Structures are given as structure tokens and as C-alpha cells.
Amino acid sequence: MEAPQKLYLLDYGAGNVRSLVNAVEKLGHTITHIDTVEDFARADKIIFPGVGAFGYAMQALRRKGFVEPLRAYIASGRPLMGICVGMQVLFEGSDESPDEPGLGVFEGRVERIDSSTKTVPHMGWNAAHVVGAEAAQGPDVGGDRRYYFVHSYAVPYTACGRQCEFVHTATRYGDQVVVSSVWQNNVFATQFHPEKSGSAGLTALQSFIERDLVRPSDLAEIRAPSTVEAALTKRVIACLDVRANDQGDLVVTKGDQYDVRESSEAGGDVRNLGKPVDLAKRYYDEGADEIAFLNITSFRNMPFADTPMLDVLRQASRSIFVPLTIGGGVRDITDPDGQHVWPAVEVAGEYFRSGADKVSIGSDAVYAAEAYWKRVADGAPPTDGTTAIEQIASRYGRQAVVISVDPRRVYVRSPSDAPSHHVIATSTPGPQGEAFCWYQCTVKGGREPRDLDVRQLVTACEALGAGEVLLNCMDRDGTNSGYETELIADTKAAVTIPVIASSGAGRVEHFSDVVDRTDVDAVLAAGIFHRREVPIADVKRHMAQHGIPTRTVE
């Protein structure tokens, strides 16, 4: 009887590798972590995932003494699969870390994606077009399937030089075409995340684990970049507000303008719309492109390491293979005994290790923006590396940091009435007929207003390193009256990072309307999905019928 292959995971501390382990186990295999240099000699196949900065990845490999053993492993002819930064470090270097050489397995450098013509990071579901002849028993990628990308740097696809020897697929993002997978000899690597790409990604991962992927030498002709078609879709995100009810159980709830309790006539209990993991799995099966858990319970009376949301993430990531975002409590935390302080970057790290791909920062983002603008006013450098946004982005990459904005309208008769804030004309007049407003940021779940407007917040947070904006609107929350398109369009114009539209969706037309009016990168809803008033499949079908590309579920 043939011995089972020894599949190993090369983890340098990249963040969420739990989802990859879960994906491998979902496919019926087991995977062992590489802990020592000697493990490279034991491995039959290695999967090398990575997120965050190119330089951090290479430095971590060097600290562990893994660079030369990895080179020797590749030279031995045994199969290696790289993922995201795990693909990028196989090239000669990156503009992200100019002084840090890569492994040099492939010719070329990683360059920053141009943000002057599109949002960066490239975040969402896109196609991977095979650029050469299809090979029997090759990696199972391509076709009409979509894969999840999240990166700010990429290898340009030129079809020149030696790219014909190793580029397997290419992907168009706006006016640029980038390498989305490589395959040469025993090395296969993807820029996209197969473990976060649903059934399409699991199929690609399975082909590496179960096939002998050795690229034949006769695949020499590849297509021109101009023939690679655009295929990026708009994301539909399901959001779950999670908190403890009066009995101490975690439930999914939904507020009406942030009030999550039933009326006093109905008992005044926390509104209970289901169990977090069960609902999240339902949304995954229904085709949600991402799932966000917003933890609106503080858990002040228990150690952070025992926070129930960590277990929710661990359970959810076992059966959900799309990106997971966690929000709430991403700040410096002191355990109740006062003996252990968790810096925000460690809190985020614990969430990533439990299965999250992104963390959402709310109140702390407001405080960070206030400090940013104070430093600007004082003539000091605007960034100092101390904020949660900066520290998390530095270690895990800006794509891992979402800022969640909870604003409300403040009406004024003219822009001159609010000279220190960004005022826009509004189609929703104020109580005294005011035709203008500015959007005031709040903290503590909308309970405390601050002297900061949305434009000030998002531009500061982008400068600090945030990679995405989750844009709510307290005036629209729970109203089912449609998104606050004026705010969303104004915010899209202010930043180059992706923006998610949230608050107010009540019917399928609201989703297409906000995309048409604002070109927002993603749309999010909660209550109407929980109560099945508007199924996710209906939203996607409607958007597709109106010419808005969406991911279909296989």
C-alpha cells in the first residue's frame, strides 16, 4: 500500500492560515506545519500562503532560517504552491520593499498597482484567464470561474521576456493586466486566494494536492495582454451584528437606527434573528461574496483570549470559504485581572489566527483621524506609527484593515455655517428646509458625536494605511429606504481605496441604484437578508440583469 503524501504548510506568521488548513481538511487531506528546517526534507508537497508586506515575508523567512531550505526544496523538484505574497516572493523583488530581494525563482519584479485610475487594493472576485495552451493534468483554474483577489502590488503581465515559460493565467484590473498565476516545472502559485474563492478555489487547491503538476516544456506561446478581458464583479456582502442577549447567548441582531431591542410592548429583549455561525453558513451557501461579523458586545468581564467571537470565527471558517471580516473591540484591551494588556495589533492577530481575513475598526479610527489632523495643524509629521491602523497594516497589509464609519447628517442652511467641515448639497431637506448637510462621525456605537466629518475621517485613515471603507449612515439604518448615495458618491471621490455601501437597503432596486449612481465597490445588507425579505440570489440576479457583473455560485 502506497504511503500517503506528506503535505506541509509553510507559515511565516502571515495571519489567517486557519482558512487554508480548513480548506485542505474540507478536501479530505491533512496538512502539517513546518516548524523546523528539517521539515523541508520530510515534505512531499508544500503550500506557502502569504499576506501583508513583501519585505515582512522575506524578513520572517530569514529570521526562521527558511530561505535556503526553501530554495533547496524547490530545486529538488518536489511540488510547491504559493499563494498571494507566497507567489510574489518567488520573483526577484518588489517595489513595496525595494531593498529586500526575493527568491528569484521567476524573472520580474512586483510593482504597485496604479491608483490614479482605479481603487487600490485590487479587492474582489475576478477571472484568471489561461494565457497559453491548456495542459492535460494542469492546475484546474480559469474558465468562467471567479477568484478572490486582494492585493496592492502585482507582477505586470507583458507576454515578453521569459513570461512565456512560467505565466499560467493573467487578470485584467481596470487598465492594467497582471499575472494571476504562475506554473513552471514543479512550482504553481496564485495571486488570488483559493481558500477564499469558494468552490472554484477549492477545485484549484485540490488540483495541486491530488495531481502531479509538472508543466510541459512545449507551452511556449501566450496571448497578448490586450486580449485579456475585464471580469471584476461587484461584491455582495452579508453583515451580521452579533451581541450577547440578556441570557448571555450570542445572537445575530439588527437595530433600527442602532437600537437593537424590541419595543417595550414586545418585551424589550435584544432582537434575535438567529445564531451567528448558522446564519453565516446560510449566506455562504446562498452566494454571499463576503461575510462580516460586527461584534457589538464588549465582553469586558472576560479575558480577551476567551472572547466568544473567537470561537464564532473558528467555527465559521471550517465551512465558509469566502472572506470573513470581524469588527468590534479592535483596540488595546486590558483583561479584567489587569495583568494582561493586548495591543490592538495582537488583538487583530488573534482574530486572524481564528479565521478572520480583515478587521474592522470603528471608534479607534475616529480617534486616530483626530490625532492625525491635530499633528497636521501642529506642523508635525501626520503619521507616527502608533495607531492600530498603522501597526496592523504594517504587519498584515493594508487590505486587512477596514474602517467602519457611523455618521449622521448635520443640517446647515449654507456651507458657510460649517466652515471647518465638508458640506454637500442634499436631496433630503432638513427639518427647517435646510438644503445642505455635513456628515458627523460618531463613536461608541453611534452614541457619542465627534467634531469630525466623514471626509476628514476617510482621507486621514487612508493616509494611515486603511485599505477599505465600510460606510454606514445612521439616518438610513433600518429604514429600507435605500442607500445614502450622496454620501457614498462623495466618499468614493475622496479616496482611492475601496468603499462598501451600507445602511438602508430594502429591495433589489436599491443595490443596482447605488452602484449606478456611485460606482461603489461593494454593497452590504443585514436585516433584509436575515429575515429573507430579499434573498442574496435575487440581488445578484437583479444586478446582472441591469448589466452589473456579479459572481455566480457553482
C-alpha positions as CSV (number, residue, x, y, z in Angstrom):
1,M,0.0,0.0,0.0
2,E,1.4,3.4,-1.0
3,A,2.1,5.7,1.9
4,P,0.0,8.9,2.0
5,Q,1.8,12.0,0.8
6,K,3.2,14.4,3.4
7,L,1.6,17.8,2.8
8,Y,3.2,20.7,4.7
9,L,2.3,24.3,5.3
10,L,5.0,27.0,5.3
11,D,3.7,29.7,7.7
12,Y,5.9,32.6,8.5
13,G,3.3,34.4,10.6
14,A,1.2,35.7,7.7
15,G,-2.1,35.9,9.6
16,N,-5.1,33.8,8.6
17,V,-3.7,30.4,7.7
18,R,-6.6,28.7,9.5
19,S,-8.8,29.0,6.5
20,L,-6.2,27.3,4.3
21,V,-5.9,24.4,6.8
22,N,-9.7,24.2,6.9
23,A,-9.9,24.1,3.1
24,V,-7.3,21.3,2.9
25,E,-9.3,19.3,5.5
26,K,-12.5,20.0,3.7
27,L,-10.9,18.3,0.7
28,G,-10.2,15.2,2.8
29,H,-6.5,15.8,3.4
30,T,-4.3,16.7,6.3
31,I,-1.5,19.3,6.5
32,T,1.4,19.7,8.9
33,H,3.1,23.0,9.8
34,I,6.7,23.4,9.0
35,D,8.3,24.2,12.4
36,T,12.0,23.4,11.7
37,V,14.5,23.4,8.8
38,E,14.4,19.6,8.9
39,D,10.7,19.6,8.0
40,F,11.5,20.7,4.4
41,A,13.2,17.3,3.8
42,R,10.2,15.5,5.1
43,A,7.7,17.2,2.8
44,D,6.3,15.7,-0.4
45,K,4.4,18.9,-1.2
46,I,4.4,22.4,0.4
47,I,1.8,25.1,0.4
48,F,3.2,28.6,1.0
49,P,0.5,31.2,1.8
50,G,1.2,34.8,2.5
51,V,-0.5,38.2,3.1
52,G,0.8,41.6,4.0
53,A,4.1,43.2,3.0
54,F,6.7,41.6,0.7
55,G,9.5,42.7,3.0
56,Y,7.9,41.4,6.1
57,A,7.5,38.0,4.5
58,M,11.2,37.8,3.3
59,Q,12.5,39.0,6.7
60,A,10.4,36.5,8.5
61,L,11.7,33.7,6.3
62,R,15.3,34.8,7.0
63,R,14.7,35.0,10.8
64,K,13.5,31.4,10.8
65,G,16.3,30.3,8.6
66,F,13.9,29.1,5.9
67,V,15.2,30.8,2.8
68,E,17.9,28.3,1.8
69,P,15.9,25.2,2.8
70,L,13.1,26.6,0.6
71,R,15.4,27.1,-2.3
72,A,16.8,23.6,-1.9
73,Y,13.2,22.2,-1.7
74,I,12.3,23.9,-5.0
75,A,15.5,22.7,-6.7
76,S,14.7,19.1,-5.6
77,G,11.7,19.1,-7.9
78,R,9.1,18.5,-5.3
79,P,5.8,20.5,-5.7
80,L,5.3,23.9,-4.2
81,M,2.2,26.0,-4.2
82,G,2.5,29.7,-3.3
83,I,-0.5,32.0,-2.5
84,C,-0.6,35.8,-2.8
85,V,2.6,37.1,-1.2
86,G,3.7,33.5,-1.3
87,M,3.7,33.9,-5.1
88,Q,5.2,37.4,-5.1
89,V,8.3,36.4,-3.1
90,L,9.2,33.9,-5.9
91,F,10.1,36.9,-8.1
92,E,13.2,39.0,-8.0
93,G,11.9,41.8,-5.8
94,S,9.1,44.2,-5.1
95,D,8.6,48.0,-5.2
96,E,6.9,47.5,-1.9
97,S,10.2,46.7,-0.2
98,P,12.9,47.8,-2.7
99,D,15.9,46.8,-0.6
100,E,14.6,43.3,0.1
101,P,15.5,40.8,-2.6
102,G,13.0,38.0,-3.4
103,L,13.8,34.4,-4.1
104,G,14.4,34.9,-7.8
105,V,12.7,31.8,-9.0
106,F,10.9,33.8,-11.7
107,E,12.1,36.8,-13.8
108,G,10.5,40.1,-13.0
109,R,9.5,42.5,-10.2
110,V,6.4,43.1,-8.3
111,E,5.0,46.7,-8.8
112,R,2.4,48.8,-7.2
113,I,-1.0,48.9,-8.9
114,D,-1.8,52.3,-10.4
115,S,-4.3,54.0,-8.1
116,S,-4.7,57.1,-10.3
117,T,-7.3,55.2,-12.5
118,K,-8.9,52.8,-10.0
119,T,-9.2,51.8,-6.4
120,V,-6.3,50.1,-4.7
121,P,-6.1,47.4,-3.3
122,H,-7.5,45.3,-6.1
123,M,-10.1,43.7,-3.9
124,G,-12.9,41.4,-5.1
125,W,-13.8,38.5,-7.4
126,N,-12.1,38.4,-10.8
127,A,-11.3,36.0,-13.5
128,A,-8.0,34.2,-14.1
129,H,-7.6,33.8,-17.9
130,V,-5.3,30.9,-19.1
131,V,-2.8,32.6,-21.4
132,G,-1.3,29.5,-23.1
133,A,-2.5,26.2,-24.4
134,E,-4.5,24.2,-21.9
135,A,-2.4,21.3,-20.5
136,A,-3.8,17.9,-19.5
137,Q,-3.5,17.4,-15.8
138,G,-2.6,21.1,-15.3
139,P,-3.9,23.3,-12.5
140,D,-7.7,23.4,-12.5
141,V,-8.2,27.2,-12.9
142,G,-9.7,29.5,-15.5
143,G,-12.8,29.4,-17.5
144,D,-15.8,31.4,-16.3
145,R,-15.0,31.0,-12.7
146,R,-14.2,33.9,-10.4
147,Y,-11.5,34.0,-7.7
148,Y,-10.9,36.3,-4.7
149,F,-8.1,38.8,-5.1
150,V,-6.9,41.3,-2.5
151,H,-3.5,43.0,-3.2
152,S,-2.0,46.4,-3.8
153,Y,1.1,45.1,-5.7
154,A,1.3,42.8,-8.7
155,V,3.6,41.5,-11.4
156,P,2.6,43.2,-14.7
157,Y,1.7,40.8,-17.5
158,T,3.6,41.7,-20.6
159,A,3.9,38.4,-22.5
160,C,7.5,39.4,-23.1
161,G,10.9,38.0,-21.9
162,R,10.6,34.7,-20.2
163,Q,7.0,35.1,-19.2
164,C,6.0,32.5,-21.8
165,E,7.8,29.9,-19.7
166,F,6.0,30.4,-16.5
167,V,2.9,32.6,-16.6
168,H,-0.2,30.4,-16.5
169,T,-3.1,32.9,-16.1
170,A,-3.5,36.7,-16.3
171,T,-6.1,39.0,-14.9
172,R,-7.3,42.4,-16.1
173,Y,-7.9,45.1,-13.4
174,G,-9.1,48.3,-15.0
175,D,-6.4,49.5,-17.4
176,Q,-3.8,47.0,-16.2
177,V,-3.2,43.3,-16.8
178,V,-1.4,41.4,-14.1
179,V,0.0,37.9,-13.6
180,S,-2.6,35.9,-11.6
181,S,-0.9,32.6,-11.5
182,V,2.5,31.0,-12.5
183,W,3.4,27.4,-13.3
184,Q,6.8,26.2,-14.2
185,N,8.2,22.8,-13.6
186,N,7.2,21.8,-10.0
187,V,6.1,25.3,-8.9
188,F,2.5,26.5,-9.1
189,A,1.5,29.8,-7.4
190,T,-1.6,32.1,-7.4
191,Q,-2.0,35.8,-6.8
192,F,-5.6,35.1,-5.7
193,H,-6.6,33.2,-2.6
194,P,-8.0,29.8,-3.5
195,E,-9.0,29.2,0.2
196,K,-11.2,32.3,0.0
197,S,-12.6,31.6,-3.5
198,G,-15.5,29.3,-2.8
199,S,-15.9,26.1,-4.8
200,A,-13.7,27.5,-7.6
201,G,-10.8,28.0,-5.2
202,L,-11.3,24.6,-3.6
203,T,-11.1,23.0,-7.0
204,A,-7.8,24.8,-7.8
205,L,-6.4,23.7,-4.4
206,Q,-7.5,20.2,-5.0
207,S,-5.7,20.0,-8.3
208,F,-2.4,20.9,-6.7
209,I,-2.8,18.4,-3.8
210,E,-4.1,15.5,-5.9
211,R,-2.3,15.9,-9.3
212,D,1.3,15.8,-10.4
213,L,1.6,19.4,-11.7
214,V,4.7,19.4,-13.8
215,R,4.4,21.9,-16.7
216,P,5.4,20.5,-20.1
217,S,8.1,22.5,-21.9
218,D,6.1,22.9,-25.1
219,L,3.7,25.5,-23.7
220,A,5.6,28.4,-25.2
221,E,3.1,30.7,-26.9
222,I,1.0,33.0,-24.7
223,R,-1.7,35.5,-25.6
224,A,-1.2,39.3,-25.7
225,P,-2.2,41.4,-22.7
226,S,-4.8,43.3,-24.9
227,T,-6.8,40.1,-25.3
228,V,-7.3,39.6,-21.6
229,E,-10.9,40.6,-20.8
230,A,-12.2,42.6,-17.9
231,A,-14.2,40.4,-15.4
232,L,-14.2,42.1,-12.0
233,T,-17.5,41.7,-10.2
234,K,-19.3,43.9,-7.6
235,R,-19.3,42.2,-4.2
236,V,-22.5,41.5,-2.3
237,I,-21.7,41.3,1.5
238,A,-23.9,39.9,4.2
239,C,-23.4,41.6,7.6
240,L,-24.2,40.0,11.0
241,D,-24.4,42.3,14.1
242,V,-23.5,39.9,16.9
243,R,-24.1,40.6,20.6
244,A,-25.0,38.8,23.8
245,N,-28.7,38.7,24.7
246,D,-30.0,39.1,28.2
247,Q,-29.4,35.4,28.8
248,G,-25.7,35.6,27.8
249,D,-26.1,33.8,24.5
250,L,-24.5,35.2,21.3
251,V,-27.2,36.1,18.7
252,V,-27.5,37.9,15.5
253,T,-29.5,41.1,15.9
254,K,-30.4,44.1,13.9
255,G,-31.1,47.7,15.0
256,D,-33.5,50.3,13.8
257,Q,-31.2,53.3,13.7
258,Y,-28.8,51.4,16.0
259,D,-31.5,50.4,18.6
260,V,-31.3,46.5,18.8
261,R,-34.0,46.0,21.4
262,E,-37.7,45.1,20.7
263,S,-40.3,47.6,21.8
264,S,-41.3,47.6,25.5
265,E,-44.7,46.2,24.4
266,A,-42.8,43.2,22.8
267,G,-40.8,42.6,26.0
268,G,-37.8,44.8,25.4
269,D,-35.4,41.9,24.7
270,V,-32.5,42.0,22.3
271,R,-33.8,41.3,18.8
272,N,-32.8,37.7,18.0
273,L,-32.5,36.8,14.3
274,G,-30.5,33.6,14.6
275,K,-27.2,32.0,15.6
276,P,-24.1,33.6,14.0
277,V,-22.4,30.5,12.6
278,D,-25.7,29.1,11.2
279,L,-26.7,32.3,9.5
280,A,-23.2,32.9,8.1
281,K,-23.1,29.4,6.6
282,R,-26.6,30.0,5.1
283,Y,-25.3,33.2,3.4
284,Y,-22.2,31.4,2.1
285,D,-24.4,28.7,0.5
286,E,-26.7,31.5,-0.9
287,G,-23.8,33.2,-2.7
288,A,-22.6,36.0,-0.4
289,D,-19.2,37.2,-1.6
290,E,-18.0,38.1,1.8
291,I,-19.4,37.9,5.4
292,A,-18.9,40.5,8.1
293,F,-19.3,39.9,11.8
294,L,-19.7,43.1,13.8
295,N,-19.3,42.3,17.5
296,I,-21.4,44.9,19.3
297,T,-20.9,43.4,22.7
298,S,-17.8,44.5,24.6
299,F,-17.2,41.3,26.7
300,R,-15.5,43.5,29.3
301,N,-15.8,40.8,32.0
302,M,-13.8,38.1,30.4
303,P,-10.2,37.7,29.2
304,F,-9.8,38.5,25.5
305,A,-8.4,35.1,24.8
306,D,-11.8,33.6,25.8
307,T,-13.9,36.1,23.8
308,P,-16.8,34.1,22.3
309,M,-16.3,35.8,18.9
310,L,-13.0,34.0,18.5
311,D,-14.9,30.7,18.7
312,V,-17.5,32.0,16.2
313,L,-14.7,32.7,13.8
314,R,-13.1,29.3,14.3
315,Q,-16.4,27.5,13.7
316,A,-17.4,29.7,10.7
317,S,-14.1,29.3,8.9
318,R,-14.4,25.5,9.0
319,S,-17.2,25.6,6.4
320,I,-17.1,29.1,4.9
321,F,-14.6,29.7,2.1
322,V,-15.1,33.4,1.3
323,P,-13.5,36.3,3.1
324,L,-14.6,37.0,6.8
325,T,-14.4,40.4,8.4
326,I,-14.6,40.9,12.2
327,G,-15.4,44.3,13.7
328,G,-15.7,45.4,17.3
329,G,-13.1,45.5,20.0
330,V,-10.1,46.0,17.7
331,R,-8.2,48.3,20.1
332,D,-5.8,48.0,23.0
333,I,-7.5,45.7,25.5
334,T,-6.7,45.1,29.2
335,D,-8.0,41.8,30.6
336,P,-10.3,42.1,33.7
337,D,-7.5,40.9,36.0
338,G,-5.4,43.9,34.9
339,Q,-2.4,41.6,34.3
340,H,-2.5,41.2,30.6
341,V,-2.7,44.1,28.0
342,W,-3.4,43.1,24.4
343,P,-2.1,45.8,21.9
344,A,-4.5,46.3,19.0
345,V,-2.2,44.6,16.6
346,E,-2.2,41.5,18.8
347,V,-6.0,41.6,19.1
348,A,-6.1,41.7,15.3
349,G,-3.6,38.8,15.1
350,E,-5.7,36.7,17.3
351,Y,-8.7,37.4,15.1
352,F,-6.7,36.4,12.0
353,R,-5.4,33.2,13.6
354,S,-9.0,32.4,14.4
355,G,-10.2,32.7,10.8
356,A,-10.7,36.4,10.0
357,D,-9.3,37.9,6.9
358,K,-9.9,41.6,7.7
359,V,-10.6,43.5,10.9
360,S,-13.0,46.5,11.0
361,I,-12.0,49.4,13.2
362,G,-14.7,51.9,14.3
363,S,-14.2,54.3,17.2
364,D,-10.4,53.9,17.2
365,A,-10.4,55.0,13.6
366,V,-12.1,58.2,14.6
367,Y,-9.6,58.8,17.4
368,A,-6.7,58.1,15.1
369,A,-8.1,60.6,12.5
370,E,-8.5,63.3,15.1
371,A,-4.9,62.8,16.2
372,Y,-3.8,62.8,12.6
373,W,-5.4,66.2,11.9
374,K,-4.0,67.6,15.2
375,R,-0.5,66.7,14.1
376,V,-1.1,68.3,10.7
377,A,-2.3,71.5,12.5
378,D,0.7,71.5,14.8
379,G,3.1,71.1,11.8
380,A,4.3,67.7,13.0
381,P,4.6,64.6,10.7
382,P,1.0,63.4,10.3
383,T,1.8,59.7,11.0
384,D,3.9,58.3,13.8
385,G,3.3,54.6,13.6
386,T,1.4,54.3,16.9
387,T,-2.2,53.9,15.7
388,A,-3.9,50.5,15.4
389,I,-4.4,51.2,11.7
390,E,-0.7,51.7,11.0
391,Q,0.5,48.8,13.1
392,I,-1.9,46.3,11.7
393,A,-1.4,47.5,8.1
394,S,2.4,47.3,8.6
395,R,2.3,43.7,9.7
396,Y,-0.6,42.2,7.8
397,G,-1.1,44.6,4.9
398,R,-3.5,47.5,4.4
399,Q,-6.0,45.1,2.8
400,A,-6.5,43.7,6.2
401,V,-7.8,47.0,7.7
402,V,-11.3,48.2,7.2
403,I,-12.6,51.4,8.8
404,S,-16.3,51.3,9.8
405,V,-17.9,54.8,9.7
406,D,-21.0,55.6,11.6
407,P,-22.1,59.1,10.6
408,R,-25.3,61.1,10.8
409,R,-26.5,64.2,8.9
410,V,-26.0,67.6,10.5
411,Y,-28.1,70.1,8.5
412,V,-27.0,73.7,7.7
413,R,-28.5,76.4,5.6
414,S,-25.3,77.0,3.7
415,P,-21.7,75.8,3.6
416,S,-20.6,78.9,5.4
417,D,-22.5,77.7,8.5
418,A,-20.0,74.9,8.9
419,P,-16.6,76.3,7.7
420,S,-14.5,73.6,9.3
421,H,-16.4,70.7,7.7
422,H,-17.0,69.3,4.3
423,V,-20.6,70.3,3.4
424,I,-22.6,68.9,0.5
425,A,-26.0,69.7,-1.1
426,T,-28.6,67.1,0.0
427,S,-31.8,65.9,-1.7
428,T,-33.2,65.1,1.7
429,P,-34.1,68.6,3.2
430,G,-33.6,69.2,6.9
431,P,-36.5,69.9,9.4
432,Q,-36.3,73.6,8.7
433,G,-35.9,73.1,4.9
434,E,-32.1,73.1,5.0
435,A,-30.6,72.2,1.7
436,F,-27.1,71.3,2.9
437,C,-25.5,69.0,5.4
438,W,-22.3,67.6,6.6
439,Y,-21.8,64.1,7.9
440,Q,-20.7,63.9,11.5
441,C,-18.7,60.9,12.7
442,T,-19.7,59.2,15.9
443,V,-18.1,56.7,18.3
444,K,-19.3,54.1,20.8
445,G,-21.8,52.6,18.5
446,G,-23.2,56.0,17.4
447,R,-23.9,57.2,21.0
448,E,-21.2,59.9,21.0
449,P,-20.8,62.5,18.2
450,R,-17.4,64.0,17.4
451,D,-16.3,67.2,15.7
452,L,-15.0,65.3,12.7
453,D,-16.7,64.8,9.3
454,V,-16.6,61.7,7.1
455,R,-14.2,63.2,4.5
456,Q,-11.8,64.2,7.2
457,L,-12.0,60.6,8.6
458,V,-11.6,58.6,5.4
459,T,-8.8,60.7,4.0
460,A,-6.8,60.5,7.3
461,C,-7.4,56.8,7.6
462,E,-6.3,56.2,4.0
463,A,-3.1,58.1,4.8
464,L,-2.6,56.0,7.9
465,G,-2.9,52.7,6.0
466,A,-6.5,51.6,5.9
467,G,-7.4,49.5,2.9
468,E,-11.2,49.8,2.8
469,V,-14.1,51.9,4.0
470,L,-17.4,50.4,5.3
471,L,-19.7,53.4,5.0
472,N,-22.8,53.3,7.2
473,C,-25.4,56.0,7.7
474,M,-27.3,56.3,10.9
475,D,-30.1,58.2,9.2
476,R,-30.7,55.3,6.8
477,D,-30.1,52.3,9.2
478,G,-33.2,50.1,9.4
479,T,-35.3,52.3,7.2
480,N,-35.3,50.2,4.0
481,S,-35.4,53.4,2.1
482,G,-32.3,53.0,0.0
483,Y,-28.6,53.8,0.5
484,E,-27.3,57.4,1.2
485,T,-26.0,57.8,-2.3
486,E,-24.9,61.4,-1.9
487,L,-22.6,60.4,1.0
488,I,-21.3,57.3,-0.8
489,A,-20.5,59.2,-4.1
490,D,-18.8,61.9,-2.1
491,T,-16.7,59.4,-0.2
492,K,-15.8,57.5,-3.3
493,A,-14.4,60.7,-4.8
494,A,-12.3,61.4,-1.7
495,V,-10.3,58.2,-1.5
496,T,-8.6,55.7,-3.8
497,I,-9.3,52.6,-1.5
498,P,-12.5,50.5,-2.0
499,V,-15.8,51.7,-0.4
500,I,-18.6,49.4,0.8
501,A,-22.1,50.9,0.7
502,S,-24.1,50.0,3.9
503,S,-27.4,51.1,5.6
504,G,-30.8,51.4,4.1
505,A,-31.3,48.6,1.5
506,G,-34.9,47.4,1.4
507,R,-35.4,46.0,-2.1
508,V,-33.3,44.7,-5.0
509,E,-33.5,48.0,-6.9
510,H,-31.6,49.8,-4.1
511,F,-28.5,47.7,-4.9
512,S,-28.4,48.5,-8.6
513,D,-29.2,52.1,-7.9
514,V,-26.3,52.7,-5.6
515,V,-23.9,51.0,-8.0
516,D,-25.1,53.0,-10.9
517,R,-25.0,56.3,-9.1
518,T,-21.7,55.9,-7.2
519,D,-19.7,53.0,-8.8
520,V,-19.2,51.8,-5.2
521,D,-17.0,48.7,-4.9
522,A,-19.4,46.5,-2.8
523,V,-22.9,46.6,-1.4
524,L,-23.8,45.3,2.1
525,A,-27.0,44.5,3.8
526,A,-28.1,42.8,7.0
527,G,-31.7,42.7,8.2
528,I,-33.3,42.1,4.8
529,F,-31.1,39.1,4.4
530,H,-31.6,37.8,7.9
531,R,-35.4,37.9,7.5
532,R,-35.3,36.6,3.9
533,E,-37.2,39.7,2.8
534,V,-34.7,40.0,-0.1
535,P,-32.6,36.9,-0.9
536,I,-29.0,37.3,-1.9
537,A,-29.7,35.3,-5.1
538,D,-32.4,37.8,-6.1
539,V,-30.0,40.7,-5.5
540,K,-27.4,39.2,-7.8
541,R,-29.9,38.2,-10.4
542,H,-31.3,41.8,-10.5
543,M,-27.8,43.3,-10.7
544,A,-26.8,41.0,-13.5
545,Q,-30.0,41.9,-15.4
546,H,-29.0,45.5,-15.1
547,G,-25.5,45.0,-16.5
548,I,-23.7,44.9,-13.2
549,P,-21.3,41.9,-13.1
550,T,-21.7,39.6,-10.1
551,R,-20.2,36.2,-9.1
552,T,-22.4,33.2,-9.7
553,V,-22.3,30.2,-7.4
554,E,-21.3,26.9,-8.9
